[in-house]
Amino acid sequence: MKKLVEVAAGVILREDGRFLLGQRAPDTFYPGYWEFPGGKVEALETPSQALVRELDEELGIEVTSLRPWLVREHAYEHAHVRLHFFEVAAWRGEINDRVHSALTWEDADSPTVGPMLPANGPILKALRLPRCMGITHAVSAGVDAGLARLDAALVRGLRLIQVREPDLPAGVAHAFAAEVVRRAHRRGARVVINSDQALARATGADGVHLRSAGLADLALRPDFEWVGA
């Protein structure tokens, strides 16, 4: 069994939302692949300390603002790694790469480089998710009021909505969910339906948000772009 290697990686974000990728050098595993900057966590280091050190060594910057974001594991042919991803929103110094073949600032919705290092690839999809999600509750506010609140939130920039209406009558819930999807898509927002895969398909929603009980009963991943729990 391969030893688990702890790795820290930074999603370095500019003010315009673009993030930094580096192309792996010819003398490394997966040469030419693109990755988020970072490296191994050394003995007695925390992942955040390791990332601060690695970004200084690799890019010549001093991180002044970072927050934990995602942790995921990946089994390579040569190693089993656990990656601790951090969002890096502020730093001192000019980025001056010392280890990669090239650097690029990318947009999650339309990346221009590839291939991505396998352990890093799914992070591109995660970056497309908005940082907050609105959850409907039309059963208390009323359908019309719920839709009015949705419109106001969309105008303010909300881009991810969960329709969670277990107490609405089935016909009303279907009509409400369909209207939420229509209004959200018109504004470029995504909609997930709580638990009900059939309703998500019928209304053209982007995905489902499963409860723990429903998740345990699944044999296969639901056929939606976005699946959460």
C-alpha positions as CSV (number, residue, x, y, z in Angstrom):
1,M,0.0,0.0,0.0
2,K,1.4,3.4,-0.9
3,K,2.1,5.8,1.9
4,L,-0.2,8.8,2.1
5,V,1.5,12.0,1.1
6,E,0.1,15.3,2.4
7,V,0.1,18.1,-0.2
8,A,-0.9,21.8,0.1
9,A,-2.1,23.6,-3.0
10,G,-3.1,27.2,-3.6
11,V,-5.9,28.6,-5.7
12,I,-4.4,32.0,-6.2
13,L,-7.2,34.4,-7.1
14,R,-6.9,37.8,-8.8
15,E,-9.5,40.5,-8.3
16,D,-11.2,39.6,-11.6
17,G,-11.8,36.0,-10.4
18,R,-9.1,34.4,-12.5
19,F,-6.8,31.9,-10.9
20,L,-3.2,30.9,-11.4
21,L,-2.1,27.6,-13.0
22,G,1.5,26.4,-13.6
23,Q,2.7,23.9,-16.2
24,R,4.8,21.1,-14.8
25,A,8.5,21.0,-15.9
26,P,9.9,18.3,-18.2
27,D,11.8,16.6,-15.4
28,T,8.7,15.9,-13.2
29,F,6.0,13.3,-13.1
30,Y,3.3,14.3,-15.6
31,P,5.5,16.8,-17.5
32,G,3.5,19.4,-19.4
33,Y,0.4,19.0,-17.2
34,W,-1.1,22.0,-15.5
35,E,-1.6,22.3,-11.8
36,F,-2.3,24.6,-8.9
37,P,1.0,25.8,-7.3
38,G,2.0,24.1,-4.0
39,G,3.9,21.1,-2.7
40,K,4.4,18.5,0.0
41,V,3.8,19.2,3.6
42,E,7.0,18.6,5.5
43,A,7.4,17.2,9.0
44,L,6.1,19.4,11.8
45,E,4.3,21.7,9.2
46,T,0.6,22.3,9.0
47,P,-0.8,22.4,5.4
48,S,-1.2,26.2,5.6
49,Q,2.4,26.6,6.7
50,A,3.5,24.4,3.9
51,L,1.6,26.4,1.3
52,V,3.0,29.7,2.6
53,R,6.5,28.2,2.3
54,E,5.9,26.6,-1.1
55,L,4.5,29.7,-2.7
56,D,7.5,31.7,-1.4
57,E,9.9,29.1,-2.9
58,E,8.0,28.6,-6.2
59,L,6.6,32.0,-6.9
60,G,8.5,34.4,-4.7
61,I,5.4,35.8,-3.0
62,E,4.5,36.2,0.7
63,V,0.9,35.1,1.3
64,T,-1.1,37.5,3.5
65,S,-4.6,36.0,3.1
66,L,-5.6,32.4,2.7
67,R,-8.4,30.2,3.8
68,P,-9.0,26.4,3.8
69,W,-11.3,25.4,0.9
70,L,-11.3,21.7,-0.2
71,V,-9.5,18.5,0.7
72,R,-9.4,15.5,-1.6
73,E,-7.4,12.3,-2.1
74,H,-6.0,10.9,-5.3
75,A,-4.1,7.7,-6.1
76,Y,-1.4,8.1,-8.7
77,E,0.8,5.3,-10.0
78,H,3.7,6.6,-7.9
79,A,1.9,8.0,-4.8
80,H,-1.3,8.3,-2.9
81,V,-1.8,12.0,-2.1
82,R,-4.2,14.0,0.1
83,L,-4.4,17.5,-1.3
84,H,-5.4,20.5,1.0
85,F,-6.6,23.3,-1.3
86,F,-6.5,26.9,0.0
87,E,-7.9,30.0,-1.5
88,V,-5.2,32.7,-1.7
89,A,-6.7,36.1,-2.1
90,A,-3.8,38.4,-1.1
91,W,0.0,38.4,-1.2
92,R,3.0,40.6,-1.3
93,G,5.5,40.7,-4.1
94,E,5.5,40.1,-7.8
95,I,4.9,36.6,-9.0
96,N,8.2,35.3,-10.3
97,D,8.0,31.6,-11.2
98,R,11.0,29.4,-10.4
99,V,9.8,25.8,-11.0
100,H,7.2,25.7,-13.8
101,S,7.6,25.8,-17.6
102,A,4.8,28.4,-17.8
103,L,2.2,30.2,-15.9
104,T,-1.3,31.3,-16.9
105,W,-4.3,33.1,-15.4
106,E,-7.5,31.2,-16.2
107,D,-11.3,31.5,-16.0
108,A,-13.1,28.5,-14.5
109,D,-15.9,28.7,-17.1
110,S,-13.5,28.8,-20.1
111,P,-10.0,27.4,-19.3
112,T,-7.6,27.7,-22.2
113,V,-4.9,25.2,-21.2
114,G,-4.7,21.4,-20.6
115,P,-4.4,18.7,-19.7
116,M,-4.8,19.2,-15.9
117,L,-2.9,17.1,-13.4
118,P,-5.5,14.4,-12.5
119,A,-5.7,15.3,-8.9
120,N,-6.3,19.0,-9.8
121,G,-8.8,18.5,-12.6
122,P,-12.0,18.3,-10.5
123,I,-11.1,21.5,-8.8
124,L,-11.9,23.4,-12.0
125,K,-15.5,22.3,-11.7
126,A,-15.6,23.3,-8.0
127,L,-14.4,26.8,-9.0
128,R,-17.4,27.2,-11.2
129,L,-19.7,27.0,-8.2
130,P,-20.9,30.3,-6.6
131,R,-19.7,30.9,-3.1
132,C,-23.3,31.0,-1.7
133,M,-26.6,29.2,-2.4
134,G,-30.1,30.5,-2.0
135,I,-32.7,28.1,-0.7
136,T,-36.4,28.5,-1.4
137,H,-39.2,28.3,1.2
138,A,-42.3,29.2,-0.7
139,V,-44.5,27.2,1.6
140,S,-44.1,29.9,4.3
141,A,-43.8,33.0,2.1
142,G,-46.2,31.9,-0.6
143,V,-45.4,31.1,-4.2
144,D,-45.7,34.6,-5.6
145,A,-43.7,36.2,-2.8
146,G,-41.1,33.4,-3.1
147,L,-40.7,34.2,-6.8
148,A,-40.4,37.9,-6.1
149,R,-37.7,37.3,-3.6
150,L,-35.9,35.1,-6.1
151,D,-36.0,37.9,-8.7
152,A,-34.5,40.3,-6.2
153,A,-31.8,37.9,-5.2
154,L,-30.9,37.2,-8.9
155,V,-30.6,41.0,-9.5
156,R,-28.2,41.2,-6.6
157,G,-26.1,38.5,-8.1
158,L,-27.3,35.1,-6.7
159,R,-26.2,32.4,-9.1
160,L,-27.1,29.1,-7.3
161,I,-30.5,28.2,-6.0
162,Q,-31.8,25.1,-4.3
163,V,-35.5,24.4,-4.5
164,R,-36.5,22.7,-1.3
165,E,-40.2,22.5,-0.9
166,P,-41.2,19.2,0.7
167,D,-44.5,20.6,2.0
168,L,-45.9,22.0,-1.2
169,P,-48.5,19.9,-3.0
170,A,-46.9,18.0,-5.9
171,G,-48.5,20.0,-8.6
172,V,-47.7,23.3,-7.0
173,A,-44.1,22.2,-6.3
174,H,-43.7,21.2,-10.0
175,A,-45.0,24.6,-11.3
176,F,-42.9,26.5,-8.7
177,A,-39.7,24.6,-9.5
178,A,-40.2,25.0,-13.2
179,E,-40.6,28.8,-12.8
180,V,-37.6,29.0,-10.6
181,V,-35.5,27.2,-13.3
182,R,-36.9,29.5,-16.0
183,R,-36.1,32.7,-14.1
184,A,-32.7,31.5,-12.9
185,H,-31.5,30.3,-16.3
186,R,-32.6,33.6,-17.8
187,R,-30.1,35.3,-15.4
188,G,-27.3,32.7,-15.9
189,A,-27.9,31.0,-12.5
190,R,-28.0,27.3,-11.8
191,V,-30.8,25.4,-9.9
192,V,-30.6,22.2,-8.0
193,I,-33.7,20.4,-6.6
194,N,-33.6,19.0,-3.1
195,S,-33.9,15.1,-3.2
196,D,-36.4,14.7,-6.1
197,Q,-34.5,13.5,-9.2
198,A,-37.7,13.1,-11.2
199,L,-38.7,16.7,-10.5
200,A,-35.2,17.9,-11.5
201,R,-35.4,16.1,-14.8
202,A,-38.9,17.3,-15.5
203,T,-38.1,20.9,-14.8
204,G,-34.7,21.1,-16.6
205,A,-32.8,21.8,-13.3
206,D,-29.1,21.6,-13.3
207,G,-28.8,19.0,-10.6
208,V,-29.9,17.6,-7.3
209,H,-29.0,18.1,-3.7
210,L,-29.5,14.8,-1.9
211,R,-30.3,14.1,1.7
212,S,-28.1,11.6,3.6
213,A,-30.8,8.8,3.5
214,G,-31.2,9.2,-0.3
215,L,-27.4,9.3,-0.8
216,A,-27.0,6.0,1.1
217,D,-29.6,4.3,-1.2
218,L,-27.8,5.2,-4.4
219,A,-25.9,2.6,-6.4
220,L,-24.8,5.0,-9.1
221,R,-24.2,8.8,-9.3
222,P,-27.3,10.6,-10.6
223,D,-27.0,11.7,-14.2
224,F,-26.8,15.4,-13.6
225,E,-24.0,17.9,-14.0
226,W,-24.3,19.0,-10.4
227,V,-24.9,16.5,-7.5
228,G,-24.5,17.6,-3.9
229,A,-25.4,16.3,-0.5
